């Protein structure tokens, strides 16, 4: 059983794609610690896949949709006030469209999804350790080897202070990363838990007694999931907290654990009432809900924040830009300049992906972009619901990927993750995985190995 699982994980169902699949796995394992080295492995995987699967890639309608979107984005740059910034902004999109197209042809089976999830969870361990060291042991150092091959910078006490960021540029960015690995890790843990706990027989008082013996994968996942969850809390990211609750609720619903659903909803409701209920009611809940949570939720932890730094202000300004140039937008990366001219505050983005794209690229490009993402998600949901599609034992891992895609969308309603190379790469990797499996299992003559 274990040998068959390992074979499915490490070996590609199409022998022509074995080499790129190997490169992709190695690249993903290295990627969290060295994005440059990891990107080399992933890049080779994409290039070889493009060369060997070019006919399949060209004939997929979704890929033509991304080609059309690329043209619209380039056209919008021609109307930008700062054309240099706009064309540079294309690098946050066009290379990742190529990544999506290549990896969606490479990733085909649920066994590959499971392998990717394991790689990402294993890769998260050193980053989480660095985060705990940063927050509790005063780790503060900068390690640079061969320019940017390894470039780790740990800010003392967190970035911002008191918030865990590990080697990421900001605590919110680290929270978005942790949300991905926590969700996938929890999905893997549930799979291992379903397999059950083994037993070893020991002689006690001259009698053989069966002693529960958890498997090593289950033990590792238990530690990793708890560590990632604790780190997610310590990022002090409200977005991360919401996503953790969404993940727990989604898995509880999926498993049919009604008591757990009620418990999670009770905890979340208590925190919300402590933060936003009328004072008489809020004071009751604040007796047992730590201020660390409710004061962060209602922003009382940072009461003197300028109005121009509040998301509501940023969103209103971004929407006003959309209304002025609804067809072509103001150009990628032009929001920063326009917002600074209005408020004298240097802000990178309006903390909402839809509003940022509509303001910078226009409504047609934005609608097409989210339409393509919606097609991927609904194709995945359709496959999950098919009785003759994915094997029952593999539905949980596929559900985990769909859940991460929903969490990515939720996170990007109050923040924007595409400016971080790690997060942008992982986001498109996960979307390509859903798309690749959906395409593969909908083929009338798909390989039998995928169903085993």
Secondary structure, DSSP 4 states (H G I P E B T S, - for coil): -HHHHHHHHHS-SSGGGHHHHHHHHHHHHHHTT-HHHHHHHHHHHHHHHHHHSHHHHHT-HHHHHHHHHHHHHHHHHHT-SSHHHHHHHGGGTHHHHHHHHHHHHH--SHHHHHHHHHHHHHHHHHHHHHHHHHHHS---EEEEETTTTEEEEE-TTTTTTTS--TTSSSHHHHHHHHHHHHHHHHHHHHHHHHH--EEEEEEETTEEEEEEE--HHHHHHHHHHHHHHHHHHHTT-HHHHHHHHHHHHHHHHHHT-HHHHHHHHHHHHHHHHHHHS-HHHHHHHTTTS-HHHHHHHTTGGGTT--GGGSHHHHHHHHHHHHHHSTTT-S-TT-HHHHHHHHHS---S--S-HHHHHHHHH-HHHHHHHHHHHHHHHHHHHHHHH-TTSS-GGGHHHHHHHHHHHHHHHHHTTTS--TTSHHHHHHHHHHHHHHHHHHHHHT-TT--GGGG-
